[in-house]
Amino acid sequence: MAQNNIPSILIFCLAASISMTLLLSAEAKRTRFTIYLQDYAFGPNTTFFPIAGLPGSTLNFTDFGTLFVTDDSITTISNEGAPEIGRAQGIYVVTDKGGKNLLVLLSFVFTGGAFNGSSIEIQGTSRQFELIRELPVIAGTGKFRLARGYIRTDNFFFDPERGYSVIQVNVTLV
């Protein structure tokens, strides 16, 4: 008699799972916004810095095994010195022996503006020589709790003499 109840239990579990999926997807909201990272590779305001590499490495952004840390200012406009609404903090590791790919582990920590107190977590491969790079958003907190999505980044501005870059980040979250 117990064997006859197994299909009923399986059907109940499947129905409950489908119901929860539909309920969660009905509540899902898409959020899109653009932010800018103010990045300084050298100088007194350095925010992107190599900290380790393989023996004999020049700690260059194309040297396999090189590890970088970052703490860039997040702004809502591209202008240098724009009001900060957060920090982009994390690590990059050159994971491709040819120097083309970086493993990115990055947190956007919002300390002002509409997303104050919230954060999003990015983790994935950045194909650093592509014009537009796409990375997954794997989690969030605060207003972005349970968020998933992606970011698309583009080098908006670069001043090689100062080591200053502005990276445009288009964020899409669900």
Accessible surface in RSA format (square Angstrom, percent):
REM  Atomic radii and reference values for relative SASA: ProtOr
REM  Chains: A
REM  Algorithm: Lee & Richards
REM  Probe-radius: 1.40
REM  Slices: 20
REM RES _ NUM      All-atoms   Total-Side   Main-Chain    Non-polar    All polar
REM                ABS   REL    ABS   REL    ABS   REL    ABS   REL    ABS   REL
RES MET A   1   195.68 101.3 149.97  99.3  45.71 108.8 117.52  99.9  78.16 103.5
RES ALA A   2    78.40  72.1  67.85 104.7  10.55  24.0  71.75 101.0   6.65  17.6
RES GLN A   3   147.96  82.7 139.95 102.3   8.01  19.1  42.90  91.3 105.06  79.7
RES ASN A   4   116.10  80.1 101.38  98.0  14.72  35.5  26.42  63.6  89.68  86.7
RES ASN A   5    80.12  55.2  80.12  77.4   0.00   0.0  12.61  30.4  67.51  65.2
RES ILE A   6    95.55  54.4  95.22  70.9   0.33   0.8  95.53  68.8   0.02   0.1
RES PRO A   7    71.47  52.1  68.97  62.9   2.50   9.1  71.44  59.0   0.03   0.2
RES SER A   8    68.25  57.7  58.60  78.2   9.64  22.2  32.47  69.1  35.78  50.1
RES ILE A   9   103.76  59.0 101.41  75.5   2.35   5.7 103.76  74.7   0.00   0.0
RES LEU A  10   115.78  64.5 111.97  80.1   3.82   9.6 112.11  78.7   3.67   9.9
RES ILE A  11   118.78  67.6 117.27  87.4   1.51   3.6 118.15  85.1   0.63   1.7
RES PHE A  12   144.91  72.5 140.28  86.9   4.63  12.1 144.56  87.6   0.35   1.0
RES CYS A  13    69.33  52.4  62.40  69.6   6.94  16.3  26.10  66.1  43.23  46.6
RES LEU A  14   112.51  62.7 108.36  77.5   4.14  10.4 111.94  78.6   0.57   1.5
RES ALA A  15    52.80  48.6  45.87  70.8   6.93  15.8  51.65  72.7   1.15   3.0
RES ALA A  16    43.25  39.8  34.41  53.1   8.84  20.1  42.37  59.7   0.88   2.3
RES SER A  17    63.67  53.8  54.00  72.1   9.67  22.3  29.32  62.4  34.35  48.1
RES ILE A  18    89.86  51.1  88.32  65.8   1.55   3.7  89.86  64.7   0.00   0.0
RES SER A  19    68.33  57.7  60.28  80.4   8.05  18.5  34.19  72.8  34.14  47.8
RES MET A  20   105.57  54.7 105.57  69.9   0.00   0.0  80.22  68.2  25.35  33.6
RES THR A  21    84.86  60.4  80.91  82.0   3.95   9.4  61.35  82.4  23.51  35.5
RES LEU A  22   115.73  64.5 112.28  80.3   3.45   8.7 112.60  79.1   3.13   8.4
RES LEU A  23    95.08  52.9  90.10  64.5   4.98  12.5  94.46  66.3   0.61   1.6
RES LEU A  24   106.56  59.3 100.50  71.9   6.06  15.2 100.69  70.7   5.88  15.8
RES SER A  25    69.51  58.7  49.58  66.2  19.93  45.9  43.49  92.6  26.02  36.5
RES ALA A  26    86.11  79.2  45.52  70.3  40.58  92.3  57.63  81.2  28.48  75.4
RES GLU A  27   121.73  69.9  93.36  70.6  28.37  67.6  45.00  87.0  76.74  62.7
RES ALA A  28    53.95  49.6  20.70  31.9  33.25  75.6  30.97  43.6  22.98  60.9
RES LYS A  29   154.95  75.6 141.98  87.1  12.97  30.9  89.92  80.9  65.03  69.3
RES ARG A  30   142.63  59.9 115.73  59.0  26.90  64.0  36.56  50.0 106.06  64.3
RES THR A  31    35.07  24.9  31.54  32.0   3.53   8.4  22.50  30.2  12.57  19.0
RES ARG A  32   156.28  65.6 127.10  64.8  29.17  69.5  49.21  67.3 107.07  64.9
RES PHE A  33    33.88  17.0  20.93  13.0  12.96  33.7  31.54  19.1   2.34   6.7
RES THR A  34    54.43  38.7  38.86  39.4  15.57  37.1  18.58  25.0  35.85  54.2
RES ILE A  35     2.59   1.5   2.59   1.9   0.00   0.0   2.59   1.9   0.00   0.0
RES TYR A  36    30.72  14.3  30.72  17.5   0.00   0.0   4.44   3.3  26.27  32.4
RES LEU A  37     6.34   3.5   6.34   4.5   0.00   0.0   6.34   4.4   0.00   0.0
RES GLN A  38     8.12   4.5   7.68   5.6   0.43   1.0   7.68  16.4   0.43   0.3
RES ASP A  39    14.17   9.9  14.17  14.1   0.00   0.0   0.67   1.6  13.50  13.5
RES TYR A  40    34.02  15.9  34.02  19.4   0.00   0.0  21.32  16.0  12.70  15.7
RES ALA A  41    44.41  40.8  32.91  50.8  11.51  26.2  32.91  46.3  11.51  30.5
RES PHE A  42   105.75  52.9 101.39  62.8   4.37  11.4 103.21  62.6   2.54   7.3
RES GLY A  43    42.69  52.7   0.00   N/A  42.69  52.7  24.90  68.3  17.79  39.9
RES PRO A  44   140.87 102.7  97.38  88.8  43.49 158.1 111.13  91.8  29.73 184.8
RES ASN A  45    92.09  63.5  81.97  79.2  10.12  24.4  20.12  48.4  71.97  69.6
RES THR A  46    49.25  35.0  22.97  23.3  26.28  62.6  17.24  23.2  32.01  48.4
RES THR A  47    23.05  16.4  15.76  16.0   7.30  17.4  21.61  29.0   1.44   2.2
RES PHE A  48    39.01  19.5  38.24  23.7   0.76   2.0  38.24  23.2   0.76   2.2
RES PHE A  49   111.53  55.8 111.53  69.1   0.00   0.0 111.53  67.6   0.00   0.0
RES PRO A  50    33.42  24.4  30.74  28.0   2.68   9.8  30.74  25.4   2.68  16.7
RES ILE A  51    88.64  50.4  55.86  41.6  32.78  79.0  60.17  43.3  28.48  77.3
RES ALA A  52    46.76  43.0  40.53  62.5   6.23  14.2  46.76  65.8   0.00   0.0
RES GLY A  53    33.15  40.9   0.00   N/A  33.15  40.9   3.75  10.3  29.40  65.8
RES LEU A  54    89.79  50.0  85.27  61.0   4.52  11.4  85.90  60.3   3.89  10.5
RES PRO A  55   137.10  99.9 103.37  94.2  33.73 122.6 116.32  96.0  20.78 129.1
RES GLY A  56    84.72 104.5   0.00   N/A  84.72 104.5  45.24 124.2  39.47  88.4
RES SER A  57    34.33  29.0   3.80   5.1  30.53  70.3  11.98  25.5  22.35  31.3
RES THR A  58   109.54  77.9  79.44  80.5  30.10  71.7  82.77 111.2  26.77  40.5
RES LEU A  59    64.34  35.8  57.06  40.8   7.28  18.3  57.06  40.1   7.28  19.6
RES ASN A  60    62.40  43.0  55.20  53.3   7.20  17.3   9.84  23.7  52.56  50.8
RES PHE A  61    99.89  50.0  98.36  60.9   1.54   4.0  98.36  59.6   1.54   4.4
RES THR A  62    49.52  35.2  41.13  41.7   8.39  20.0  22.38  30.1  27.13  41.0
RES ASP A  63    36.23  25.4  32.48  32.3   3.76   8.9   9.57  22.5  26.66  26.6
RES PHE A  64    75.18  37.6  67.73  42.0   7.45  19.4  67.73  41.1   7.45  21.3
RES GLY A  65    22.70  28.0   0.00   N/A  22.70  28.0  11.15  30.6  11.55  25.9
RES THR A  66     0.00   0.0   0.00   0.0   0.00   0.0   0.00   0.0   0.00   0.0
RES LEU A  67    44.44  24.7  44.44  31.8   0.00   0.0  44.44  31.2   0.00   0.0
RES PHE A  68     7.84   3.9   7.84   4.9   0.00   0.0   7.84   4.8   0.00   0.0
RES VAL A  69    54.20  35.7  53.86  48.8   0.34   0.8  53.86  46.8   0.34   0.9
RES THR A  70     8.41   6.0   1.10   1.1   7.30  17.4   2.52   3.4   5.88   8.9
RES ASP A  71    57.65  40.4  57.43  57.2   0.22   0.5  23.90  56.2  33.75  33.7
RES ASP A  72     2.99   2.1   2.99   3.0   0.00   0.0   0.00   0.0   2.99   3.0
RES SER A  73    18.21  15.4  18.17  24.2   0.04   0.1  14.44  30.7   3.77   5.3
RES ILE A  74     0.00   0.0   0.00   0.0   0.00   0.0   0.00   0.0   0.00   0.0
RES THR A  75     0.77   0.5   0.77   0.8   0.00   0.0   0.77   1.0   0.00   0.0
RES THR A  76    79.18  56.3  65.51  66.4  13.68  32.6  41.86  56.2  37.32  56.4
RES ILE A  77    85.35  48.6  83.38  62.1   1.97   4.7  85.35  61.5   0.00   0.0
RES SER A  78    26.55  22.4  20.82  27.8   5.74  13.2   1.95   4.2  24.60  34.5
RES ASN A  79    93.11  64.2  85.81  82.9   7.30  17.6  22.73  54.7  70.38  68.0
RES GLU A  80    78.89  45.3  50.88  38.5  28.01  66.7  25.84  50.0  53.05  43.3
RES GLY A  81    74.80  92.2   0.00   N/A  74.80  92.2  40.98 112.4  33.82  75.7
RES ALA A  82    14.95  13.7   0.17   0.3  14.78  33.6   5.19   7.3   9.76  25.9
RES PRO A  83   106.27  77.5  93.87  85.6  12.40  45.1 104.94  86.6   1.33   8.2
RES GLU A  84    82.43  47.3  55.73  42.2  26.70  63.6  21.00  40.6  61.43  50.2
RES ILE A  85    23.57  13.4  23.57  17.6   0.00   0.0  23.57  17.0   0.00   0.0
RES GLY A  86     0.00   0.0   0.00   N/A   0.00   0.0   0.00   0.0   0.00   0.0
RES ARG A  87    59.56  25.0  59.56  30.4   0.00   0.0  22.68  31.0  36.88  22.4
RES ALA A  88     0.61   0.6   0.61   0.9   0.00   0.0   0.61   0.9   0.00   0.0
RES GLN A  89    71.60  40.0  68.31  49.9   3.29   7.8  19.52  41.5  52.08  39.5
RES GLY A  90    20.56  25.4   0.00   N/A  20.56  25.4  16.00  43.9   4.56  10.2
RES ILE A  91    57.86  32.9  57.86  43.1   0.00   0.0  57.86  41.7   0.00   0.0
RES TYR A  92    33.88  15.8  33.88  19.3   0.00   0.0  15.67  11.8  18.21  22.5
RES VAL A  93    32.55  21.4  32.55  29.5   0.00   0.0  32.55  28.3   0.00   0.0
RES VAL A  94     0.55   0.4   0.00   0.0   0.55   1.3   0.00   0.0   0.55   1.5
RES THR A  95    64.31  45.7  41.85  42.4  22.46  53.5  34.85  46.8  29.46  44.5
RES ASP A  96    37.82  26.5  32.95  32.8   4.86  11.5   7.23  17.0  30.58  30.5
RES LYS A  97   168.70  82.3 142.76  87.6  25.94  61.8  88.49  79.6  80.22  85.4
RES GLY A  98    57.44  70.8   0.00   N/A  57.44  70.8  32.30  88.7  25.14  56.3
RES GLY A  99     0.00   0.0   0.00   N/A   0.00   0.0   0.00   0.0   0.00   0.0
RES LYS A 100   131.04  63.9 131.04  80.4   0.00   0.0  74.05  66.6  56.99  60.7
RES ASN A 101    40.36  27.8  40.36  39.0   0.00   0.0   1.78   4.3  38.58  37.3
RES LEU A 102    14.03   7.8  14.03  10.0   0.00   0.0  14.03   9.9   0.00   0.0
RES LEU A 103    61.91  34.5  61.28  43.8   0.63   1.6  61.44  43.2   0.47   1.3
RES VAL A 104     0.55   0.4   0.55   0.5   0.00   0.0   0.55   0.5   0.00   0.0
RES LEU A 105    62.09  34.6  58.78  42.1   3.31   8.3  60.31  42.4   1.78   4.8
RES LEU A 106     8.75   4.9   4.88   3.5   3.87   9.7   5.62   3.9   3.13   8.4
RES SER A 107    25.83  21.8  25.83  34.5   0.00   0.0   6.49  13.8  19.34  27.1
RES PHE A 108     0.22   0.1   0.22   0.1   0.00   0.0   0.22   0.1   0.00   0.0
RES VAL A 109    53.28  35.1  53.28  48.2   0.00   0.0  53.28  46.3   0.00   0.0
RES PHE A 110     2.64   1.3   0.05   0.0   2.59   6.7   0.05   0.0   2.59   7.4
RES THR A 111    81.61  58.0  56.94  57.7  24.67  58.8  50.80  68.2  30.81  46.6
RES GLY A 112    17.97  22.2   0.00   N/A  17.97  22.2  17.67  48.5   0.30   0.7
RES GLY A 113    56.08  69.2   0.00   N/A  56.08  69.2  31.37  86.1  24.71  55.3
RES ALA A 114    73.52  67.6  50.18  77.4  23.35  53.1  62.43  87.9  11.09  29.4
RES PHE A 115    41.08  20.6  40.72  25.2   0.37   1.0  40.72  24.7   0.37   1.0
RES ASN A 116    92.22  63.6  74.04  71.5  18.18  43.8  10.92  26.3  81.30  78.6
RES GLY A 117    63.37  78.1   0.00   N/A  63.37  78.1  39.20 107.6  24.17  54.1
RES SER A 118     3.56   3.0   1.66   2.2   1.90   4.4   0.72   1.5   2.83   4.0
RES SER A 119    13.22  11.2  13.22  17.6   0.00   0.0   7.58  16.1   5.64   7.9
RES ILE A 120     0.00   0.0   0.00   0.0   0.00   0.0   0.00   0.0   0.00   0.0
RES GLU A 121    56.58  32.5  56.58  42.8   0.00   0.0  25.11  48.6  31.47  25.7
RES ILE A 122     2.76   1.6   0.00   0.0   2.76   6.7   0.00   0.0   2.76   7.5
RES GLN A 123    82.06  45.9  78.55  57.4   3.51   8.4   6.47  13.8  75.59  57.3
RES GLY A 124    14.37  17.7   0.00   N/A  14.37  17.7  14.37  39.4   0.00   0.0
RES THR A 125    53.37  38.0  45.36  46.0   8.01  19.1  14.10  18.9  39.27  59.4
RES SER A 126     7.94   6.7   7.80  10.4   0.14   0.3   1.21   2.6   6.74   9.4
RES ARG A 127   122.04  51.2 120.09  61.2   1.95   4.6  26.20  35.8  95.83  58.1
RES GLN A 128    31.61  17.7  16.54  12.1  15.07  35.9   7.76  16.5  23.85  18.1
RES PHE A 129   123.67  61.9  90.05  55.8  33.62  87.5  94.54  57.3  29.13  83.4
RES GLU A 130    89.69  51.5  82.01  62.0   7.68  18.3  37.16  71.9  52.54  42.9
RES LEU A 131   147.57  82.2 135.55  97.0  12.02  30.2 139.20  97.8   8.38  22.5
RES ILE A 132    66.20  37.7  54.63  40.7  11.57  27.9  54.63  39.3  11.57  31.4
RES ARG A 133    23.35   9.8  21.38  10.9   1.97   4.7   3.84   5.2  19.51  11.8
RES GLU A 134    96.11  55.2  77.81  58.9  18.30  43.6  22.48  43.5  73.63  60.1
RES LEU A 135     8.14   4.5   7.53   5.4   0.61   1.5   8.14   5.7   0.00   0.0
RES PRO A 136    59.30  43.2  57.21  52.2   2.09   7.6  58.86  48.6   0.44   2.7
RES VAL A 137     3.33   2.2   0.00   0.0   3.33   8.0   0.00   0.0   3.33   9.0
RES ILE A 138    70.35  40.0  66.13  49.3   4.22  10.2  66.59  48.0   3.76  10.2
RES ALA A 139    35.82  32.9  35.72  55.1   0.10   0.2  35.82  50.4   0.00   0.0
RES GLY A 140    10.99  13.6   0.00   N/A  10.99  13.6   0.13   0.3  10.86  24.3
RES THR A 141    68.20  48.5  67.18  68.1   1.03   2.4  62.97  84.6   5.23   7.9
RES GLY A 142    29.05  35.8   0.00   N/A  29.05  35.8  20.65  56.7   8.39  18.8
RES LYS A 143   146.29  71.4 108.60  66.6  37.69  89.7  81.54  73.4  64.75  69.0
RES PHE A 144    10.38   5.2   7.88   4.9   2.50   6.5  10.38   6.3   0.00   0.0
RES ARG A 145   171.79  72.1 153.08  78.0  18.70  44.5  53.46  73.1 118.33  71.7
RES LEU A 146   148.53  82.7 129.20  92.4  19.33  48.6 132.48  93.0  16.04  43.2
RES ALA A 147     7.01   6.4   4.79   7.4   2.22   5.0   7.01   9.9   0.00   0.0
RES ARG A 148   133.79  56.2 133.64  68.1   0.15   0.4  58.34  79.7  75.46  45.7
RES GLY A 149    24.21  29.9   0.00   N/A  24.21  29.9  13.44  36.9  10.77  24.1
RES TYR A 150    74.38  34.7  74.38  42.3   0.00   0.0  46.00  34.6  28.38  35.0
RES ILE A 151     1.37   0.8   1.37   1.0   0.00   0.0   1.37   1.0   0.00   0.0
RES ARG A 152    99.21  41.7  98.03  50.0   1.17   2.8  19.62  26.8  79.58  48.2
RES THR A 153    13.15   9.4  12.90  13.1   0.25   0.6  10.08  13.5   3.07   4.6
RES ASP A 154    41.27  28.9  41.25  41.1   0.02   0.1   5.38  12.7  35.89  35.8
RES ASN A 155    90.75  62.6  72.05  69.6  18.70  45.0  17.56  42.3  73.20  70.8
RES PHE A 156   101.47  50.8  73.35  45.4  28.12  73.2  76.35  46.3  25.11  71.9
RES PHE A 157    96.81  48.4  90.55  56.1   6.27  16.3  96.78  58.7   0.03   0.1
RES PHE A 158   121.13  60.6  98.98  61.3  22.15  57.6  98.98  60.0  22.15  63.4
RES ASP A 159    32.04  22.4  29.69  29.6   2.35   5.6   7.08  16.7  24.96  24.9
RES PRO A 160    85.85  62.6  73.80  67.3  12.04  43.8  74.62  61.6  11.23  69.8
RES GLU A 161   158.25  90.9 130.68  98.9  27.57  65.6  51.10  98.8 107.14  87.5
RES ARG A 162   108.98  45.8  98.77  50.4  10.20  24.3  55.28  75.6  53.69  32.5
RES GLY A 163     2.37   2.9   0.00   N/A   2.37   2.9   1.89   5.2   0.48   1.1
RES TYR A 164     4.91   2.3   4.91   2.8   0.00   0.0   4.38   3.3   0.53   0.7
RES SER A 165    17.63  14.9  17.63  23.5   0.00   0.0   5.14  11.0  12.49  17.5
RES VAL A 166     2.81   1.8   2.81   2.5   0.00   0.0   2.81   2.4   0.00   0.0
RES ILE A 167    29.57  16.8  29.57  22.0   0.00   0.0  29.57  21.3   0.00   0.0
RES GLN A 168    38.85  21.7  38.85  28.4   0.00   0.0   0.35   0.7  38.50  29.2
RES VAL A 169     0.14   0.1   0.14   0.1   0.00   0.0   0.14   0.1   0.00   0.0
RES ASN A 170    56.61  39.0  56.15  54.3   0.46   1.1  21.01  50.6  35.60  34.4
RES VAL A 171     1.95   1.3   0.00   0.0   1.95   4.7   0.00   0.0   1.95   5.3
RES THR A 172    11.47   8.2  11.47  11.6   0.00   0.0   2.28   3.1   9.19  13.9
RES LEU A 173     3.33   1.9   3.24   2.3   0.09   0.2   3.24   2.3   0.09   0.2
RES VAL A 174    75.50  49.7  55.45  50.2  20.06  48.3  70.09  60.9   5.42  14.7
END  Absolute sums over single chains surface
CHAIN  1 A    10487.9       8647.0       1840.9       6639.2       3848.7
END  Absolute sums over all chains
TOTAL         10487.9       8647.0       1840.9       6639.2       3848.7
